[in-house]
Amino acid sequence: MTAPPKSVLVLNGPNLNLLGTREPSFYGAQTLADVEALCCDACETHGFTLDFRQSNHEGVLIDLIHAAGVAQAAGTLAGVVFNAGAYTHTSIALHDAIKGASVHLIELHISNVHARESFRHHSWISPVAHGVMAGFGIQGYGLAIAALALQPATASSQ
């Protein structure tokens, strides 16, 4: 009997529901629905199922990361692609959740945060992420899913 395919959690933080209308010079004209379609295709290509979420609320994101850690430990999750939005630069709580859940996570940014305002240069997520993807537009989501396919899901963050 073949095991069911592992899932990938694509998690989007605050204001990403505004993609397509919010600062298109940085984020492009594609919507969050376009990102979800791209992720669905990438997951299908790599034999994963997709769990795609967005929340403007830090506690909801923390709960989803905790659940992802449980799913990964159970062998049903390949990993997480996380665009934490502005919480990247402010949330020690998300850092602690990722570390505590020992989830295999790729930090993602649509824009190149290092070419933007200086307050965007620091990430609380990076030290506990398996990898960081930035500046590739929404195509970065597909690249991050491909990276999860290349890496063992058992590789933990810090």
C-alpha positions as CSV (number, residue, x, y, z in Angstrom):
1,M,0.0,0.0,0.0
2,T,1.4,3.4,-1.0
3,A,1.5,6.1,1.7
4,P,-0.6,9.2,0.9
5,P,1.3,12.2,-0.4
6,K,2.8,14.6,2.1
7,S,1.4,18.1,2.3
8,V,3.1,21.5,2.2
9,L,1.7,24.3,4.3
10,V,2.0,27.6,2.6
11,L,1.4,30.2,5.2
12,N,0.9,33.9,4.5
13,G,0.9,36.6,7.1
14,P,-0.6,40.1,7.5
15,N,-1.6,42.2,4.5
16,L,-0.8,39.5,1.9
17,N,-4.6,39.3,1.3
18,L,-4.0,42.7,-0.4
19,L,-1.7,41.3,-3.1
20,G,-2.6,42.7,-6.5
21,T,-3.6,46.1,-5.0
22,R,-0.9,46.8,-2.3
23,E,2.2,48.4,-3.7
24,P,2.4,46.6,-7.0
25,S,5.8,48.1,-7.6
26,F,7.1,45.9,-4.9
27,Y,4.7,43.0,-4.9
28,G,3.4,42.8,-8.5
29,A,-0.1,42.7,-9.8
30,Q,-0.8,39.0,-9.0
31,T,-3.4,38.3,-6.3
32,L,-3.2,35.8,-3.4
33,A,-5.5,33.6,-5.5
34,D,-2.8,33.6,-8.2
35,V,-0.2,32.6,-5.6
36,E,-2.4,29.8,-4.4
37,A,-2.8,28.5,-8.0
38,L,1.0,28.7,-8.5
39,C,1.5,26.7,-5.3
40,C,-1.1,24.2,-6.2
41,D,0.7,23.5,-9.5
42,A,4.1,23.3,-7.8
43,C,2.8,20.9,-5.2
44,E,1.3,18.7,-7.9
45,T,4.6,18.7,-9.8
46,H,6.4,17.5,-6.7
47,G,3.8,15.0,-5.5
48,F,2.6,17.1,-2.6
49,T,-0.9,18.2,-1.5
50,L,-1.3,21.9,-0.6
51,D,-2.6,23.5,2.5
52,F,-2.7,27.2,1.7
53,R,-3.5,29.7,4.5
54,Q,-3.4,33.5,5.2
55,S,-4.0,35.3,8.4
56,N,-3.6,38.9,9.6
57,H,-3.4,37.6,13.2
58,E,-0.2,36.5,14.9
59,G,-1.9,34.0,17.2
60,V,-3.5,32.2,14.3
61,L,-0.2,31.9,12.6
62,I,1.4,30.5,15.8
63,D,-1.4,27.9,16.1
64,L,-0.9,26.9,12.5
65,I,2.9,26.5,13.0
66,H,2.3,24.4,16.1
67,A,-0.1,22.1,14.1
68,A,2.5,21.9,11.3
69,G,5.1,20.6,13.8
70,V,2.7,17.9,14.9
71,A,1.9,17.0,11.3
72,Q,5.6,16.9,10.4
73,A,6.4,14.6,13.4
74,A,3.6,12.3,12.2
75,G,5.2,12.2,8.8
76,T,2.3,13.8,6.9
77,L,3.9,17.2,6.3
78,A,7.0,17.9,4.0
79,G,7.4,21.4,5.4
80,V,6.2,25.0,5.5
81,V,6.7,27.9,3.2
82,F,6.1,31.0,5.3
83,N,5.7,34.6,4.1
84,A,5.3,36.2,7.5
85,G,5.0,39.7,6.0
86,A,5.8,42.5,8.5
87,Y,5.8,39.9,11.4
88,T,9.2,38.8,10.0
89,H,10.7,41.9,11.5
90,T,8.8,42.1,14.7
91,S,7.7,38.7,16.0
92,I,9.8,36.9,18.5
93,A,6.7,34.8,19.2
94,L,6.7,33.4,15.7
95,H,10.5,32.7,16.1
96,D,9.7,30.8,19.3
97,A,6.8,28.9,17.7
98,I,8.9,27.8,14.7
99,K,11.8,26.8,17.0
100,G,9.5,25.0,19.5
101,A,7.6,23.1,16.8
102,S,10.9,22.0,15.1
103,V,9.1,22.4,11.8
104,H,11.1,22.4,8.5
105,L,10.4,25.9,7.3
106,I,11.4,28.1,4.4
107,E,11.1,31.9,5.0
108,L,9.8,33.6,1.9
109,H,9.6,37.2,0.7
110,I,8.1,38.3,-2.6
111,S,10.4,41.4,-2.7
112,N,14.1,41.7,-1.9
113,V,13.7,43.0,1.6
114,H,17.4,43.9,1.7
115,A,16.9,46.4,-1.1
116,R,14.1,48.1,0.8
117,E,13.8,50.1,4.0
118,S,16.4,49.3,6.7
119,F,13.8,48.1,9.2
120,R,13.1,45.2,6.8
121,H,16.7,44.0,6.9
122,H,16.3,42.1,10.2
123,S,14.4,38.9,10.4
124,W,13.4,37.1,13.6
125,I,12.4,34.1,11.3
126,S,15.7,33.5,9.5
127,P,17.6,32.1,12.5
128,V,15.1,29.3,12.8
129,A,14.3,28.8,9.1
130,H,15.8,26.0,7.0
131,G,16.3,28.5,4.2
132,V,15.3,31.9,3.0
133,M,13.9,32.9,-0.4
134,A,13.6,36.6,-1.3
135,G,13.2,38.8,-4.3
136,F,11.8,36.3,-6.9
137,G,8.3,37.7,-6.9
138,I,5.5,35.1,-6.5
139,Q,7.7,32.6,-8.4
140,G,9.6,32.3,-5.2
141,Y,6.7,30.2,-3.8
142,G,7.2,27.6,-6.5
143,L,11.0,27.6,-5.9
144,A,10.5,27.2,-2.2
145,I,8.2,24.2,-2.8
146,A,10.8,22.7,-5.1
147,A,13.4,23.2,-2.4
148,L,11.2,21.3,0.1
149,A,11.0,18.4,-2.5
150,L,14.8,18.3,-2.5
151,Q,15.3,18.3,1.2
152,P,14.5,15.7,3.8
153,A,11.5,16.9,5.9
154,T,13.3,15.6,8.9
155,A,15.9,18.3,8.7
156,S,14.9,20.6,11.6
157,S,15.4,24.2,12.2
158,Q,17.6,25.4,15.1
